[in-house]
Amino acid sequence: MKVIITGASGMVGKGVLMECLQHPAITDVLSIGRRKLGLDHDKLIELVHRDFAEFASIADQLEDYDACYHCMGVSAANMDEKKYTVITMGYTLALATQLFAIKPNMVFIYVSGAGTDSTAQGRSMWARVKGETENELLQIGFRQAYMFRPGAIIPLNGIQASSKFYRNMIRYFKWLILATKWVAPHSVVNTTEIGLAMIHITQHGYVQNILRPKDILIAAKEAW
């Protein structure tokens, strides 16, 4: 399979990228980002793209891919709703609509978050925006579109969280996350499991479009 990944410089995206580069079912990986990752791998092609509001200018480089793992995202902290909506929904839909025009039978996977508001009517700004983004993606018409809603995420293989807040949380409170996983094993996932789950459902699909931590864990176990 040939896959596209966005957000590979972030915690989730980097974890997904590492699993794709290692997995025998993946033959080619196109990473789209604003800067180079600095990685050298036979499977990896890096495409530097500055304007995520449009992808028509690079459409010819997006052909012949089987799936897109859209892991790009930003924290809503200290960001007004308009700017957050542009980045979270605007950039996502710009990519998705361009890919659908190129290859409508592509699998599109969007990394959302636990607590996302599918009604897009709640009080939480980020949850509303992500909920509306999910709804729009599901209406585009892809053969398969999946929304990943991980909760607490444990970064593995030396991966660091992009957010300073989350880095500090992992540094000082990883024991608490691990304790939560012990008490409620289906509430916490790691970066490897997210990547493996994406690969598996690209190959075999899943029974529902929205995947919560328990679903991600189930799909990850079947990836090999």
N, C-alpha and C positions, 0 to 999 in steps of 0.2 A: 504494500500500500504506500501511497505517497500522501503526505500530510503537510498542512500549513499550521504553524504555531505563531500566535502573537503573545507578547508579554513574556518572552523567554528570559528577560533580564530580572523578572520578579520571582518571588518564592515559588508560587504555584507553577508558573510557566517554565521555570528552570527545571523543576521536578518532572514535569511532563516531557520536556525536551530530552532529559537524560534517559527516561524510560523508552522514548521513541528511538533514540540512537542505539540503544542496546537490544531492542526487541527484534527478533528475526522476521516478523511480519511486516515491518516498516522498512521500505527500501530507500525512500527519499524524504527529507525534511526541509521545508522552506520556512525559515524564521524571518518574520517581518518586524522590524523595529526601527527606532530612530537612530540607533547607533549599533556598531558592531559588538558582538558578544565576546570576540576574542577566542573563539573555539575553533579547533581544526579537526574535522571528522569527515570521512568519505561520504557519509550520507547527508551532510549538512550543506545547505545553500543559505547564505545570509543576504537578505534584501533590505537595504537601508531606505526607509520611506519617511519623509518628514511630515507630510500632511495626512493625518488619519481621517480627515473630513471627506476625502475623496480617494478612490482607488482606480478610477478609470485610466489614469496615466500609467499604471503598471499592470493593467488587465491582461496583457499578453504574457506576463510572467506568472499568472495565477492559473493557467490552464492545466488540465490533466491531473489535478489533485483529487484524491478520494475523500478527504475530510479536512475540516478546519477546526483546530482547538483554540478557541478565542479566550486566552487567559489574561489578557490585558485588563487592568483596572486601577482605580485610584481610591484612596481613602476619602470619605466624605467629611472628615474632620476639618473644620475651619474653611469650608468651601460652600459658597452659596448654591442654591438649587439650580440656577440657570447654568452656571459653569459645570456643575456636576452632571447635569443632564446632557450637555453637549458632549462631554467626554465619555460618559457611561452609555448613554443611549445613542447619541448621534454618531459617534465613531463606530460603534458596534453595528448599527444598521447600515452605515455606509459600506462597511466591509461585506456584510451578509448579503445585501442586495446586489452588490457587484459580483460576488461569487455565485449567487443564484442565477444571474443572467448568463454566466459562463457555463455553469454545470449544475442544473437544478437537482440532479440526483446525488449531489454531494451530501455527506454527513456533516452537520454543523453542531458543535458543542460549545456552549457558553458557560463560563464559570461565573455564577451568580453568588449567592451566599445564604446561609441559614437565616431565616427570619424575613426573607424576601416576601413582599406583599403582592400577591397575585391580583388583588382587587385594585391596587394602585390608588387606594383611597385613604389609607391609614395616616397616622400622625408622623411616622418616621420618614423623613425625606428620602434617605438612601434606599429604604425598603420599597417606597412607592416607585422610585425611578427604576430600580432593578426589576420590580414587578411589571411595570409597563414595557421595559425592554424585553423581558421574557415573552410577554404576550405578543409583541410585535414580531419577534423572531418566529414564534410558532405559527404566525399567520402568513409568513412569506411564501411558503410552499415547498420547502426542502423535503426530499424524500424522508429524511430523518433529521430531526432537530432535538437536541437534549439540553436541559438546563441542569447544571451541577450546582447543588446547594450544600457545600461542605460547611461544617461548623468549625470547631477547633481543629487546627491543622498543625501537625508536627513535621517540621522540615528535617529531611534526612540527607545523608551523603554530603555533609558540609555546606548545605544550602542555607543562606541567610535570608531572613525576611527583609523586604524593601522598607517597610514601615519601621521607624525607630521605636514606636510604641510596641509593636509586635515583637521586635528583636529583644527588647527589654523584658517583655512578658515571657518569652521563651527562655531567656537567660535566668530570670529570677523565679519564674513560676512554672517551669516545665514539670516539676514534680506534681503540681496541682492538676495539670492537664493529664498526666499519666495516671494520677489517682482517679480522675473523672473517667478515664478510659477503663480502668479496672472495675469501677462501680457500674458504669454504663458503657459497655464495650462497643456499642453501635453508635456512639455519639462523637467519636474522635477518629479522624483519618490522618494519614501522612501523605507526603508529596508523592511517594512511590505508588501508593494505592490509587491516588487520583489519576496518575499517568496510565497505569495498567488498566484501570476501569475504562478510560477513554478508548484505549486500543481495543479492548474486548467488545465494547458496544458498537464500535465502528465495524467490526467484523460480523457481529452476531445480533446487534440490536438489543433492545431492552423493552420490558413490558410497559413502561411508562416514560413520559417525556421529562418529568422532573425527578431528579435523583437526589435523595437526601443521604446523609452519611451511611446509613445502613445499606442503601442501594449501591453506593460507591464501593463499599466493602465486599458486597456480594459479587459485583462485576469484576473487581480486582482479582478475586480468588480464581476466577475462570480464565484469566488472561493468558496463562501459560498452558 
